[in-house]
């Protein structure tokens, strides 16, 4: 029994989303988690995940182990008290802790594979809800963006406290994602933005309002098949994120390099001060933009088509 789940990337609205403004995120199908479940001759539930150097039997793992807890949680919810002897193989091409949703993707692929193995007809809504509960264990109060984008494999428009909306892409477009190789200290950058907001509420509320407008126009542009309009919106959004102090010299260098190499627009993505940036490109120029980003210091690039 096999199942897979894609990565995800935030296009617009990071940080402002904390202050009840909309954010936009899309699936990244060029990277994914694959899970295979096989009958086993060895007693117990064996997990093989070379990506995190894990080769262990489920009962030997700590209760709060990231992968073990997903499986235990699922068995509990499905009322499986004595699971059969199985082997669970997990492989992934999604970089860990890079803002691409690797944790949620592992949970989605695992739950899908296990529910198929046990012949349970879980709906996408049920899977999404279960993954969100698991995300809460590790992120405290997650936005719900990761699990929704990855479960439904669709673009998502999200405002905190409101039902998450998925929407369609009117015309496919290409983005290049580049990783600075620096872990994004999200908690720290979110805290710093909060301190700035408390000091000068009016100024930062205005910045969040501008970012909200960008997210709204971006959604309309994507839905109406005018993705070329996203380039200018990315540039504007990046300059606002610089004002929020969440960019970094490395991110700014990659954003400039992408634009110099022919990108239509570029910005940081996610928590900032590290992690990823994204660039909107014409498909024909995607490789040259990716190459220039590596030359400018990116540790890794992904070219993905959003459709």
Secondary structure, DSSP 8 states (H G I E B T S, - for coil): -EEEEEEEEEEE-TTGGGGT--EEEEEEEEEEEEEEEEE-SSSSEEEEEGGGTEEEEGGGS-TT-HHHHHHHHHHHHTT-SS--SEEEEEEE-S-TTSSS-HHHHHHHHHHHHHHHHTT----HHHHHHHHHHHHHHHHSS--SHHHHHHHHTSEEEE-TTS--EEE--SS-EEEEEEE-SS---HHHHHHHHHHHHHH-HHHHHHHHHHHHHHHHHHHHHHHTT-GGGHHHHHHHHHHHHHHTT---HHHHHHHHHHHHTT-SEEEEESS-SSSEEEEEE-GGGHHHHHHHHHHTT-SEEEEEEE-
